[in-house]
Amino acid sequence: MPTYNFICNECREKFSVETSMKSYVGMRIFCPKCKTEDVRRTLEDINVVYKGKGFYVNDSKKGDTT
């Protein structure tokens, strides 16, 4: 389930909301500290784990430099 990160424009509190993508659409988000709805979503680094021998080995032709 995706985690959405937010920061409050009023009190600068950073918080996260874990919900499905379907539920997120149209969802009203409130700051847990000051209860305002004046929040914005932040983009942060995500962790990606590639398993197996490597995605580029499977997707590239031998000798292909593009």
C-alpha positions in Angstrom: 0.0 0.0 0.0 1.5 3.4 -0.9 2.6 5.9 1.7 2.0 9.6 0.9 4.2 12.2 2.6 2.9 15.7 3.5 4.0 18.9 5.2 1.6 21.3 6.9 1.8 24.9 5.6 0.7 26.2 9.1 2.8 24.4 11.7 5.4 22.8 9.4 4.7 19.3 10.8 5.8 16.4 8.5 3.5 13.4 8.4 2.6 10.4 6.3 -0.6 8.8 5.2 -0.8 5.1 4.2 -3.8 4.4 1.9 -4.6 2.7 -1.4 -4.3 4.8 -4.6 -8.1 4.4 -5.1 -8.9 5.8 -1.7 -6.3 8.6 -2.0 -8.2 10.2 -4.9 -10.6 12.8 -3.4 -9.4 12.2 0.1 -9.3 15.1 2.5 -5.9 15.3 4.4 -5.6 17.0 7.7 -2.5 17.8 9.8 -2.4 15.5 12.8 -0.9 18.3 15.0 -2.9 21.5 14.2 -5.9 19.8 12.4 -5.7 22.2 9.4 -6.4 21.1 5.8 -3.6 23.5 4.5 -1.1 20.7 3.7 0.9 19.9 0.6 2.3 16.6 -0.6 6.1 16.2 -0.7 8.2 14.0 -2.9 10.9 12.1 -1.2 13.4 9.4 -2.3 12.0 6.0 -2.7 13.8 2.7 -2.2 13.9 0.4 -5.2 15.2 -3.1 -4.9 16.1 -5.0 -8.1 16.1 -8.7 -7.7 17.7 -11.3 -10.0 20.6 -10.9 -12.4 19.8 -7.4 -13.4 17.1 -5.6 -15.4 19.6 -4.3 -18.0 20.9 -7.8 -18.8 17.4 -9.0 -19.7 16.3 -5.8 -21.6 19.4 -5.0 -23.7 20.8 -6.8 -26.7 24.4 -7.7 -26.6 26.5 -4.9 -28.1 23.5 -2.4 -28.0 24.8 0.9 -26.7 21.6 2.9 -26.9 
